[in-house]
Amino acid sequence: MIIKRKRERKVRAALDMTPMIDVTFQLIIFFLLSSSFVVQTSVPIELSKSESAAQMEKKNLSITLGVGAGGPDGGGPVFADDTEITSWVDLRRVLLELKNRNPDALVLVRPDKNVPTERLVYVLGMANNLGITHYGIAAQHTDPPEE
């Protein structure tokens, strides 16, 4: 009597990579969307220091007040985002266009630490007169002094 041996089938384990790739891709997207980025600008200034400086997440316009020669009043350059402002009328126009586009616009004013307070107050007063009520003043975070 001839007995046929059954061939044993070898079970091959396979690892499906698709779910792992999907999870990894979703984690990458999550971290990209939830991370906050530092506001960088090409205008070099030295910010004042403050213990309560917080990062502004969403700004619509950044106004940079520099020191030195030039600018609308000769007290230093003024930039709206990366565009140099040559007269206060130009800054007023930029602020008015922003207000017309977005009534709840957020303006971040970045004064150099050596900018006279008068210039900062002038820019904030101009924004307030045009109806922009949401604005902030940029500063570097510093730790409180030890006692």
Secondary structure as the mmCIF struct_conf table of DSSP 4:
data_model
#
loop_
_struct_conf.conf_type_id
_struct_conf.id
_struct_conf.beg_label_comp_id
_struct_conf.beg_label_asym_id
_struct_conf.beg_label_seq_id
_struct_conf.end_label_comp_id
_struct_conf.end_label_asym_id
_struct_conf.end_label_seq_id
HELX_LH_PP_P HELX_LH_PP_P1 LYS A 4 ALA A 13
HELX_RH_AL_P HELX_RH_AL_P1 THR A 18 SER A 34
BEND BEND1 SER A 42 VAL A 43
STRN STRN1 LEU A 47 LEU A 47
STRN STRN2 LYS A 49 SER A 50
TURN_TY1_P TURN_TY1_P1 GLU A 51 SER A 52
BEND BEND2 GLU A 57 GLU A 57
BEND BEND3 ASN A 60 ASN A 60
STRN STRN3 LEU A 61 LEU A 65
BEND BEND4 GLY A 68 ALA A 69
BEND BEND5 GLY A 71 GLY A 76
STRN STRN4 VAL A 78 ALA A 80
TURN_TY1_P TURN_TY1_P2 ASP A 81 ASP A 82
STRN STRN5 THR A 83 ILE A 85
BEND BEND6 SER A 87 SER A 87
HELX_RH_AL_P HELX_RH_AL_P2 TRP A 88 ARG A 101
TURN_TY1_P TURN_TY1_P3 PRO A 103 ASP A 104
STRN STRN6 LEU A 106 PRO A 111
STRN STRN7 ASP A 112 ASP A 112
TURN_TY1_P TURN_TY1_P4 LYS A 113 ASN A 114
BEND BEND7 VAL A 115 VAL A 115
HELX_RH_AL_P HELX_RH_AL_P3 THR A 117 ASN A 129
TURN_TY1_P TURN_TY1_P5 LEU A 130 GLY A 131
STRN STRN8 HIS A 134 ILE A 137
STRN STRN9 GLN A 140 HIS A 141
HELX_LH_PP_P HELX_LH_PP_P2 ASP A 143 GLU A 146
#
